[in-house]
Amino acid sequence: MSRSWYVAVGNKPFLKSYNNSFLNITFPPLHKIQNALNEAGLGDKIKVIVSLNADVNQSPENNHVPSAGIFRPYISVNGVPFTMNIYPFLSLYGNDDFPFNYAFFDGVDNPENDNVGFGDLPILVGEVGWPTEGDKNANTGNALRFYNGLLPRLAANRGTPRRPGYIEVYLFGFIDEDAKSIAPGNLERHWGTFRYDGQPKFPMDLSGQNQNKFLVGTQNITLTMLAPLDCTALGYGCSCNNLDLNGNASYAFNMYFQVQNQNPMGCDFQGLSKLTTDNISTPTGNFIVQIVSSSGSSLMPSLAATLFVSLFMILFS
């Protein structure tokens, strides 16, 4: 099988929630880049693509399942793979009427296929995955169910009923992104199969090194000073939603401490916090631990290992 390479222009620029912001500025760079590749004699090996989200599929109001829809009329493809970033989770997230089991591979036995033609177009799945935090349906149980359905199919090259065999698929993502914008939703930082501290989220044939240092906090403190931190796990229906006010403050303090590479000098909360070696995670909520940073790796190995083991910052109680 010949190998093609791709240059992606934008990332789901036609997403409905973008309100056509990129509709008129996506094609010009795509056209120029592909022309440049053609002129360099590389156009047959390197294709320029625009990834699309699943909401390019229009389903009628009285039947929200994907097979009932058609693709938006203005979408066309010329000699390049039809590139879809497909997130069944987002179908649930954006539509309360979407059937829950349709988001998983074990939910439907008889999928409909090739309802709108174009059966010979090559298909590329640019992104696929499931978040584990930031929404009532974003949790490790649902993510594990999704990946348990997806990964065996990929390994066996099962494809789809209409396209049996190999399909090029890229998983999203590898590790959580604690500084990513949450403008599209709190879940945006939690698509990784690994937590920010490097620990795997699912029972897989992989093992993580526990790096167990935390920061905890004190009483009678406002949370406004902690607003810039990644506290999406504290949201409604999320894994740390059951913490009390002190727990919320401790969670935020610890996030700041870890982002500061566990530097106590960078975490002066005027006596409102203290360091502890106790793991204060709850059965449902994880207090993260920083992985060794690039600057930390320049320390003596024994010192770096000690620095990032068993230290949390918490609120005084």
N, C-alpha and C positions, 0 to 999 in steps of 0.2 A: 504494500500500500504506500503510495507516494505521500510525502509529508508536506503540508502547507503551513505557512506562517501567517499570522494575522496582526494587523495594526488596528486597535479599537479607537474609534472616535467617540468620545463621550461615554457615559455610563447610564444606560436607560434614559436618554434625553427626552423621549416621548412619554415618559411616565405621566399619567393623568394628574397626579398631585403637583407636578411642575407647572401646570396651567399654561402649556404651550410656550414656556419661557425660552426653550431651545429649538423650537420648531423651525425657525428661519435661519439659524446659524449653525446647524449641524451639517447640512449638505455641502456648503462651500469648502470647508477643510477636507471633508471626505473626498470630494472630487479632485482637489489639488494634490492630496497625498497619493491617491491612486494613479493620477497622471504622472507624477514624479517617479513612482515605482515602474510604471510602464515604460517611460522614457529611459530608465536605467536598465531595462531589460529584465526586471524582477517581477513584473506584474503577474506572470503565470505561477509564481511561487509564493508571493506575498500578497494577500488580499486585505483590503480595508473593509472593516465591518462596523456596524452600529448595533450594539446590543439592545434588545427590546425586553420590556417587562411583560408578564403574562396578561396585563390589563389591555394589551393591544387586541385581545380577544373580546369581542362584544357579545355578551349573553343577554337574552331578553329579560325583562323585569320579572316575568312570571316563572323563569327557569334559569337559575344562576349557575348550573353546572357547566364546565368548560365545553363539553361536546355539543351543547345547544347553541353555541355562539358561532360567529364568523369573524374573520380578521378585519380590522379597520380598513376601509377601501383604499386609503392612500398609501398603504404599505406595499412596496414592491421590492423585489430582489433581483439583482443583475449579476449572475455568474459568481456569486459569493455565497457562503453558507447563510442560511437563515439563522441568526444568532439570538437565542432567547435566554435571558436570565430568569429562570423559573423558580418561584418561591411559593409553593402551596400555602405556606404560613401567611404570606401577605394577602392571599385570597380570603383567608379567615379574618385577618386583621382589618381589612378594609370593607368587609361585607358580612354583617350579622346573619344574613340569610344563606350564606354559603354552607353547603352540607359538610359537617365536620369530618366525616370519614373519607370524603373525597380528597382530603389533604394528605392521605397516607396510601401506601401501596397495598395495604391489606383491606382497604375499604370497599373496593369495587371489583366485581368479577368480569364484567362484560363492557369494557370501554368501547366507545364509538370511535371510528377512525376515518381519516381522509374524507371528511364531510364537505370540504370546500376546495378539493382539487390540490394542485401543486404537489402531487405525490412524489415527484422526482427531485425536488429541491434538497440539496445537502443541508443537514441540520447540525448545529453546534450549540451545546448547552454551555453558555458562558459562565454562569454561576448557578449553584443550587445549594441549599442548606436550610438550617432551622435554628432560630435563636433560642437562648436558654434563660433569658431574663428580660424584664421590661414590659411584660404584658401577661394577661391571665393564661394565654395559650403558649407563652414562651417559657418553657421549663425543660428540665433534663429528661423527664419521662416522655414527653411528646417528641423531643429531639431524638431520643434513642429509638423510639418507635419508627420515626421517619428514616433514620439512617439504617436501621435494621432491615427496612424494606428496600432501600436504595442500593446499598453497597453490594449485597449478594447479586443483584441484577447486573451491576457494572462488572463485577468480577467474572460473571458467567457470560458476558457479552450477549445478554438476552435481548436488549433493545426494547422495542414496542411491538404490538401486534402488526402494525403497518410497516415498521422498520426493524425487523429482527436483525440481530447481529450487533456489531460494534457501533457505538455512538460516542463521539468525543464529548466528554463531560468534565467540567472543572468545579471542584467543591469550594464553597465559601462558608466559613473561612477556617484558618488554622488556629489563630489565637485571638482572644478578645482585644478590642481597641478602646482603651479607657479614655482616650482624648478625642475620640471621633464625635462629630456633631450629632446631637440628638434632635435636630430640627424635624426629621421625618418620624421620630418616635424614640422613646427610651430604649427600645430593643436594639438600636443601631450599634451599640457598643458590645453586644453579646452574641455575635454570630459564630464565635470560635468554637472549635471542638476542644480547645484547651483554655483554661482560665488565664487571666492576666498574670498570675503567679507561676504559670508553667505547668499546673496540675491538670491531667486529663479529666474531662467532665463525665465520661461514660466508662462503663466496665469493658474496656477493650484490652487487647493483648499488648498493651503499652503500660509503662509504669512511670510515675512522676516522683521527683525528689521533693519531699516535704521541706519547705523552708519556712520555719514557724516563728516569725516575730510579728507582734501586733502592737498597735497604739490604742489605749482606752481613755474615756473622758469623764467630766464632773457634772454636778447638777447646776440648775439655774443658769443655763447658757442659751443664747439665741443662736439659731442656725443660719442667719443671714450671711455671716462671714464665711460659711462653708459652701455657699451656693455654687462656686465654679467647679467643685469636685464632682466625680462620677458617683452619684448617689442614686442611680436608677434602680438599684435593687431594693430601695425603700418604698417604691411606688406601689399603688394599689394592685393587689393580686400577685405581687412579686415575692421573691424568696425571703426578704428581710422585712416584709410588711408588718410582721407581728411584734417587732421590737417596740419598747416604750421610748419615751423622750430621751432618757439617758442612753439607751441603746442606740438610738438614731445618732446622737451626738458622738458616741464612741465609734460608730461605723464611719462617720464622716472624718473624725480625727485620724482614725487608722488609715483611711484612704489617702489623706494628705501626707501622713508619715511615710507611707510606702512610696508615693510619688516623689517624695524628697529623698529617695534611696535610703530610708531608715536613718536619716541624719538627725539626731536629737537637737542639734543646734539650729536646724531649720524648722523646728516644730515648737516654738516658744508660744504656748497658749496662756502665759501669765499665771501659771500654777493651776490651771483648770484640768490638766491631763497628767497622766503618769504612764510609765512603761511597765509592761508585764510580760512574763514568759508563758502565761496561761493562754491556751487557745480558747478564745471566747466565742467562737462560731457556735451557732445554734443548729439544731437538727435540720432545719430547712434553709438557714442563711449562712453564707460563707464570708468570714472576714479574711480578705485576701492578704497575701504575703508577697513582698517584692522579690523578684528574681535578681541575681547579682548583675549590676549594671556594668557597662564597659569600663567606667572609672573604677568600680569595685574590683574588677578582674585584675587591675594593675596592683592591687594590694597583695601582701603575702597570702598565699592560698589558705593557710590556716586562719588568718585574720578575716579574710573575706567570708569563709565558711561560717565562722563564729558570728560575724556581724549580721548575717542573714538567716540565723537560726533562732527561733523561739523568742521573738520580741514583737509585741503589739503595743499600740498606744490606746489608752482607754480614758473615759471620763471618771474623775474621782467620784466615789459614792459615799 
